[in-house]
Amino acid sequence: MGEKKLPYTEKGVLVNSGEFSGLDSETAKRKITEKLEQLGLGRKKVTYRLRDWNISRQRYWGTPIPVVYCQKCGIVPVPENRLPVKLPLEVEFTGKGNPLATNEDFVKTTCPKCGLPAKRETDTMDTFFDSSWYFLRYTDPKNESKPFDEEKANYWMPVDIYIGGIEHAVLHLLYARFFQKFLRDLGLTRYDEPFERLITQGMVLKKWVSIRKLLESLGLNGDSTVGELLEKLRERGYLKE
């Protein structure tokens, strides 16, 4: 067998295509679309393969959504002089519902508009919302008046190399690009892309392990300490001294 040829990936020229023969593929697409529109057989349409991003999560670990609900005023954003909304330290983790909703002192507040009793939003933001711009904070970590200084960010950015899982290419990094282009349009940054290069490490493929079943097999449970776990693992010969 001869040497295998790689698939042709460049823009081509149409052949055996009637009036469109000889046209490069980009010109041909435009001409064919115009022809279909003239004949009433089709029309040009742009399809964006973007999904809506629901940023709210029923978790404790995340940035509280700065919104309150008032029976009189409806949904009211927390004013800037009351930011940031900080996570309460006293919450119950039951595995059901929203952890922030278990702290009445956090939930019960007053409406910024009318001063009447109101309830605070108990969802937190998806952590991707934070990690979509955290690298900018590294350029100016001690700034207490704003997230970052524009000149410092423009000096250090963009990031040379981003190393992470391949799933980041279609989730976190996509959102980071949204943030960057938004900040660019506001005039807060001068570059187009937040990262110059992406390197993805390999994915480890192996059978998953149920921590509950592992603990049960060792005679332990979810309340066991790390010390007890290590002792059991040594007894079974899984760990060396």
Contacts in CASP RR format, 6 or more apart in sequence:
PFRMAT RR
TARGET T0000
AUTHOR 0000-0000-0000
METHOD contacts of the structure
MODEL  1
MGEKKLPYTEKGVLVNSGEFSGLDSETAKRKITEKLEQLGLGRKKVTYRL
RDWNISRQRYWGTPIPVVYCQKCGIVPVPENRLPVKLPLEVEFTGKGNPL
ATNEDFVKTTCPKCGLPAKRETDTMDTFFDSSWYFLRYTDPKNESKPFDE
EKANYWMPVDIYIGGIEHAVLHLLYARFFQKFLRDLGLTRYDEPFERLIT
QGMVLKKWVSIRKLLESLGLNGDSTVGELLEKLRERGYLKE
11 24 0 8 1.000
11 25 0 8 1.000
11 26 0 8 1.000
12 24 0 8 1.000
12 25 0 8 1.000
13 22 0 8 1.000
13 23 0 8 1.000
13 24 0 8 1.000
13 25 0 8 1.000
14 20 0 8 1.000
14 21 0 8 1.000
14 22 0 8 1.000
14 23 0 8 1.000
14 24 0 8 1.000
14 25 0 8 1.000
14 28 0 8 1.000
15 21 0 8 1.000
15 22 0 8 1.000
17 23 0 8 1.000
17 28 0 8 1.000
20 28 0 8 1.000
20 31 0 8 1.000
20 32 0 8 1.000
23 31 0 8 1.000
33 43 0 8 1.000
33 44 0 8 1.000
36 42 0 8 1.000
36 43 0 8 1.000
37 43 0 8 1.000
37 44 0 8 1.000
53 126 0 8 1.000
53 175 0 8 1.000
54 126 0 8 1.000
55 125 0 8 1.000
55 126 0 8 1.000
55 128 0 8 1.000
55 129 0 8 1.000
56 65 0 8 1.000
56 123 0 8 1.000
56 124 0 8 1.000
56 125 0 8 1.000
56 126 0 8 1.000
57 123 0 8 1.000
57 124 0 8 1.000
57 125 0 8 1.000
57 126 0 8 1.000
57 127 0 8 1.000
58 97 0 8 1.000
58 98 0 8 1.000
58 99 0 8 1.000
58 122 0 8 1.000
58 123 0 8 1.000
59 99 0 8 1.000
59 124 0 8 1.000
60 87 0 8 1.000
60 91 0 8 1.000
60 93 0 8 1.000
60 99 0 8 1.000
60 100 0 8 1.000
60 124 0 8 1.000
61 124 0 8 1.000
61 127 0 8 1.000
62 87 0 8 1.000
62 124 0 8 1.000
62 125 0 8 1.000
62 127 0 8 1.000
62 130 0 8 1.000
63 84 0 8 1.000
63 124 0 8 1.000
63 125 0 8 1.000
63 129 0 8 1.000
63 130 0 8 1.000
64 84 0 8 1.000
64 85 0 8 1.000
64 86 0 8 1.000
64 87 0 8 1.000
64 100 0 8 1.000
64 120 0 8 1.000
64 121 0 8 1.000
64 124 0 8 1.000
64 125 0 8 1.000
65 85 0 8 1.000
65 121 0 8 1.000
65 123 0 8 1.000
65 124 0 8 1.000
65 125 0 8 1.000
66 77 0 8 1.000
66 78 0 8 1.000
66 82 0 8 1.000
66 83 0 8 1.000
66 84 0 8 1.000
66 85 0 8 1.000
66 121 0 8 1.000
67 75 0 8 1.000
67 76 0 8 1.000
67 77 0 8 1.000
67 78 0 8 1.000
67 120 0 8 1.000
67 121 0 8 1.000
68 75 0 8 1.000
68 76 0 8 1.000
68 78 0 8 1.000
68 109 0 8 1.000
68 111 0 8 1.000
68 112 0 8 1.000
68 118 0 8 1.000
68 119 0 8 1.000
68 120 0 8 1.000
68 121 0 8 1.000
69 75 0 8 1.000
69 76 0 8 1.000
69 118 0 8 1.000
69 119 0 8 1.000
69 120 0 8 1.000
69 121 0 8 1.000
70 76 0 8 1.000
70 111 0 8 1.000
70 113 0 8 1.000
70 114 0 8 1.000
70 116 0 8 1.000
70 118 0 8 1.000
71 116 0 8 1.000
71 118 0 8 1.000
72 111 0 8 1.000
72 114 0 8 1.000
72 116 0 8 1.000
73 111 0 8 1.000
73 113 0 8 1.000
73 114 0 8 1.000
73 118 0 8 1.000
76 111 0 8 1.000
76 112 0 8 1.000
76 113 0 8 1.000
76 118 0 8 1.000
77 112 0 8 1.000
78 85 0 8 1.000
78 112 0 8 1.000
79 112 0 8 1.000
82 112 0 8 1.000
85 120 0 8 1.000
87 100 0 8 1.000
87 124 0 8 1.000
88 100 0 8 1.000
88 103 0 8 1.000
88 105 0 8 1.000
88 106 0 8 1.000
90 103 0 8 1.000
90 105 0 8 1.000
91 99 0 8 1.000
91 100 0 8 1.000
91 102 0 8 1.000
91 103 0 8 1.000
91 106 0 8 1.000
92 99 0 8 1.000
92 102 0 8 1.000
93 99 0 8 1.000
94 102 0 8 1.000
98 122 0 8 1.000
98 123 0 8 1.000
100 106 0 8 1.000
100 107 0 8 1.000
100 122 0 8 1.000
100 123 0 8 1.000
100 124 0 8 1.000
101 107 0 8 1.000
101 122 0 8 1.000
106 120 0 8 1.000
106 122 0 8 1.000
107 119 0 8 1.000
107 120 0 8 1.000
107 122 0 8 1.000
108 117 0 8 1.000
108 119 0 8 1.000
108 120 0 8 1.000
109 117 0 8 1.000
109 118 0 8 1.000
109 119 0 8 1.000
109 120 0 8 1.000
110 116 0 8 1.000
110 117 0 8 1.000
110 118 0 8 1.000
111 117 0 8 1.000
111 118 0 8 1.000
128 171 0 8 1.000
128 172 0 8 1.000
128 175 0 8 1.000
129 175 0 8 1.000
131 172 0 8 1.000
131 176 0 8 1.000
132 172 0 8 1.000
132 175 0 8 1.000
132 176 0 8 1.000
132 178 0 8 1.000
132 179 0 8 1.000
133 147 0 8 1.000
133 176 0 8 1.000
133 179 0 8 1.000
133 180 0 8 1.000
133 183 0 8 1.000
135 157 0 8 1.000
135 159 0 8 1.000
135 194 0 8 1.000
136 147 0 8 1.000
136 148 0 8 1.000
136 153 0 8 1.000
136 157 0 8 1.000
136 183 0 8 1.000
136 189 0 8 1.000
137 147 0 8 1.000
137 148 0 8 1.000
138 156 0 8 1.000
139 148 0 8 1.000
139 149 0 8 1.000
139 152 0 8 1.000
139 153 0 8 1.000
139 155 0 8 1.000
139 156 0 8 1.000
139 157 0 8 1.000
140 147 0 8 1.000
140 148 0 8 1.000
140 149 0 8 1.000
140 152 0 8 1.000
140 153 0 8 1.000
143 149 0 8 1.000
150 187 0 8 1.000
150 188 0 8 1.000
150 189 0 8 1.000
153 188 0 8 1.000
153 189 0 8 1.000
154 189 0 8 1.000
154 190 0 8 1.000
154 191 0 8 1.000
157 189 0 8 1.000
157 191 0 8 1.000
157 194 0 8 1.000
158 191 0 8 1.000
158 193 0 8 1.000
158 194 0 8 1.000
158 195 0 8 1.000
158 196 0 8 1.000
159 194 0 8 1.000
159 195 0 8 1.000
159 196 0 8 1.000
160 196 0 8 1.000
160 197 0 8 1.000
161 195 0 8 1.000
161 196 0 8 1.000
161 197 0 8 1.000
161 198 0 8 1.000
161 199 0 8 1.000
162 168 0 8 1.000
162 173 0 8 1.000
162 195 0 8 1.000
162 197 0 8 1.000
162 198 0 8 1.000
162 199 0 8 1.000
163 198 0 8 1.000
163 199 0 8 1.000
163 200 0 8 1.000
163 201 0 8 1.000
164 198 0 8 1.000
164 199 0 8 1.000
164 200 0 8 1.000
164 201 0 8 1.000
165 200 0 8 1.000
165 201 0 8 1.000
165 202 0 8 1.000
165 203 0 8 1.000
166 200 0 8 1.000
166 202 0 8 1.000
166 203 0 8 1.000
168 198 0 8 1.000
168 200 0 8 1.000
169 198 0 8 1.000
169 200 0 8 1.000
173 195 0 8 1.000
173 198 0 8 1.000
176 194 0 8 1.000
176 195 0 8 1.000
177 193 0 8 1.000
177 194 0 8 1.000
179 194 0 8 1.000
180 189 0 8 1.000
180 191 0 8 1.000
180 192 0 8 1.000
180 193 0 8 1.000
180 194 0 8 1.000
181 192 0 8 1.000
183 189 0 8 1.000
184 190 0 8 1.000
184 191 0 8 1.000
184 192 0 8 1.000
212 222 0 8 1.000
215 221 0 8 1.000
215 222 0 8 1.000
215 224 0 8 1.000
215 229 0 8 1.000
218 229 0 8 1.000
218 232 0 8 1.000
218 233 0 8 1.000
218 236 0 8 1.000
219 232 0 8 1.000
220 228 0 8 1.000
220 229 0 8 1.000
220 232 0 8 1.000
230 239 0 8 1.000
233 239 0 8 1.000
234 241 0 8 1.000
END
